[in-house]
């Protein structure tokens, strides 16, 4: 489900290609397509928040490629850490 929009549940292809606008019903707020996916090639274990928050608090596995937090909290660890 990480490839679906967090606002409307639709895929990226179901949003206008030029703007990626996401309409929340007839009178709802206009937002932009967003997902819980991490940056390409990254996993939860690559994030500075993983050990101190996600691993012990929500039993997250380090090989996951989507974040359980919204907005996504991913911040890459410094090299070598």
C-alpha contacts under 8 A as a table, 3 or more apart, distances in Angstrom:
res1	aa1	res2	aa2	distance
1	X	4	X	5.56
2	X	5	X	7.86
2	X	35	X	5.83
2	X	36	X	5.25
2	X	37	X	5.24
2	X	66	X	6.07
3	X	11	X	6.46
3	X	12	X	7.43
3	X	35	X	5.95
3	X	36	X	7.46
3	X	37	X	6.67
4	X	9	X	5.24
4	X	10	X	5.33
4	X	11	X	4.65
4	X	12	X	6.80
4	X	34	X	7.78
4	X	35	X	6.00
5	X	8	X	5.66
5	X	9	X	4.78
5	X	10	X	5.43
5	X	11	X	6.11
5	X	12	X	7.01
5	X	33	X	5.50
5	X	34	X	5.12
5	X	35	X	5.09
6	X	9	X	5.79
6	X	33	X	7.58
6	X	34	X	5.90
6	X	35	X	5.49
6	X	36	X	7.23
7	X	22	X	7.27
7	X	24	X	7.49
7	X	31	X	7.63
7	X	33	X	7.36
7	X	34	X	7.30
8	X	22	X	7.04
8	X	23	X	7.80
8	X	24	X	6.80
10	X	14	X	6.10
10	X	15	X	7.71
11	X	14	X	5.40
11	X	15	X	7.28
12	X	15	X	5.54
12	X	20	X	7.41
12	X	33	X	6.79
13	X	16	X	7.46
13	X	17	X	7.23
15	X	19	X	7.88
15	X	20	X	5.06
15	X	21	X	6.17
15	X	22	X	6.42
15	X	33	X	7.29
16	X	19	X	5.74
16	X	20	X	4.97
16	X	21	X	6.33
17	X	20	X	5.54
19	X	32	X	7.71
20	X	32	X	5.62
20	X	33	X	5.51
21	X	30	X	6.73
21	X	31	X	5.83
21	X	32	X	4.52
21	X	33	X	6.16
22	X	30	X	5.88
22	X	31	X	5.11
22	X	32	X	5.19
22	X	33	X	5.84
23	X	26	X	7.54
23	X	28	X	6.77
23	X	29	X	6.69
23	X	30	X	5.04
23	X	31	X	6.62
24	X	27	X	7.13
24	X	28	X	4.50
24	X	29	X	5.73
24	X	30	X	6.35
24	X	31	X	7.82
25	X	28	X	5.22
36	X	66	X	5.29
36	X	67	X	5.29
36	X	68	X	7.10
36	X	69	X	7.61
36	X	70	X	7.17
36	X	71	X	7.75
36	X	72	X	6.07
37	X	65	X	6.14
37	X	66	X	4.25
37	X	67	X	6.33
38	X	42	X	6.20
38	X	43	X	6.83
38	X	44	X	7.86
38	X	65	X	5.54
38	X	66	X	5.21
38	X	67	X	6.56
38	X	72	X	7.76
38	X	74	X	6.97
39	X	42	X	5.62
42	X	46	X	6.28
42	X	65	X	6.59
43	X	46	X	5.45
43	X	47	X	7.37
43	X	62	X	6.45
43	X	63	X	5.37
43	X	64	X	5.39
43	X	65	X	4.76
43	X	66	X	7.51
44	X	47	X	5.49
44	X	50	X	6.24
44	X	60	X	7.98
44	X	61	X	7.27
44	X	62	X	4.95
44	X	63	X	6.10
44	X	64	X	5.50
44	X	65	X	6.25
44	X	66	X	7.33
44	X	67	X	7.18
44	X	74	X	7.67
45	X	50	X	5.96
45	X	51	X	7.94
45	X	61	X	7.65
45	X	62	X	4.10
45	X	63	X	6.33
45	X	64	X	7.82
46	X	50	X	7.60
46	X	62	X	7.76
46	X	76	X	5.77
46	X	77	X	5.92
47	X	50	X	5.47
47	X	74	X	5.62
47	X	75	X	5.23
47	X	76	X	4.74
47	X	77	X	5.46
48	X	51	X	7.26
48	X	52	X	7.98
48	X	74	X	7.56
48	X	75	X	5.88
48	X	76	X	6.06
48	X	77	X	5.01
49	X	52	X	5.68
49	X	53	X	5.56
49	X	54	X	6.64
49	X	73	X	7.77
49	X	74	X	7.37
49	X	75	X	7.37
50	X	53	X	5.58
50	X	54	X	4.84
50	X	55	X	5.69
50	X	62	X	7.58
51	X	54	X	6.30
51	X	55	X	5.33
51	X	56	X	7.02
52	X	55	X	7.00
52	X	56	X	7.07
53	X	56	X	6.12
53	X	57	X	5.59
53	X	58	X	7.74
54	X	57	X	5.27
54	X	58	X	5.35
54	X	59	X	6.39
54	X	60	X	5.53
55	X	58	X	6.05
55	X	59	X	4.72
55	X	60	X	4.81
55	X	61	X	6.71
55	X	62	X	7.74
56	X	59	X	5.37
56	X	60	X	7.56
57	X	60	X	7.98
60	X	64	X	7.72
61	X	64	X	5.99
64	X	67	X	7.78
67	X	70	X	7.70
67	X	72	X	5.92
67	X	73	X	7.40
67	X	74	X	7.43
68	X	72	X	7.46
69	X	72	X	5.23
69	X	73	X	6.36
70	X	73	X	7.21
77	X	81	X	6.51
78	X	81	X	5.86
